[in-house]
Amino acid sequence: MKEIVGIRFKKGGKVYYFSPDNLDFEIGDFAVVETVRGIECGEVVIANREMADIEIPSALKSVMRKASEEDLSILEKNRQKEKEAFKVCQEKIALRNLKMNLIDVECTFDNNKLLFYFTAETRIDFRELVKDLAAIFRTRIELRQIGVRDEAKVLGGLGICGREFCCKSYMGDFNPVSIKMAKEQGLSLNPTKISGTCGRLMCCLKNEQPAYESLLKITPKVGAIIVTPNGEKGKVIDSNLITGKLRVKTEKSEVPVVLDRVEVKLLRDAEIKMSKDEIRALKKLEGK
């Protein structure tokens, strides 16, 4: 077990663990730390607590210090510089007629580098743009092309549930989401029904998958052969995992009956399969 604090450098960003180095932190405090990008100042989102070694991804670096008023002032100045850099970069992009969409700008705490994040449908030759920006800001310039999921995470918005995007509000990293999850959850494979604002599969499919996997273990699937309470064999033609209700066509009747999963005996379960056409049509929704 080791004592850690969790620090996040931007809203909705990944939480990184550091050793508090005998300092006490509360949620909402700011701390100055050393990262692979250099010295950074971030917000404490996990106060001092013990964590098992196996849960800590790598060797812990120690917090350098609690953020002072001067540190917070630098942080605020950097935020203003980011806004200015965003506006200037947009002007230069338009001037050079580059087919790219600027999404975000980050200024490192030590003011040693400006990072510009953008999306584009193709590869962009931005070498002249970098020269323009370097001449104006007199610091290292780095441009990074990001995907549509990253764009949604940066810009934020409301999902079809009416709540803020999961990726913006709490998700540190993107989890892989597959079409198979939508199929197993009994959802319509209409792209507009299972994709988020970013145009990729909704992240909530991954969040809900463990619950559906548990229900699939106790619920006969469509195509399964079962025995009804009165001893008749039947075939499941529809299954509701949430309610546990099954529509069953029996050997002696053309009219399906509705039964509860606890009422039937499973003789042979079925498999959930996807056709090649379904996979081909929806594969692009799994991308980043």
Summary of the structure (lengths in Angstrom):
residues: 288
radius of gyration: 26.1
end to end distance: 35.3
largest distance: 83.1
contacts: 813
relative contact order: 0.09
helix: 32%
strand: 29%
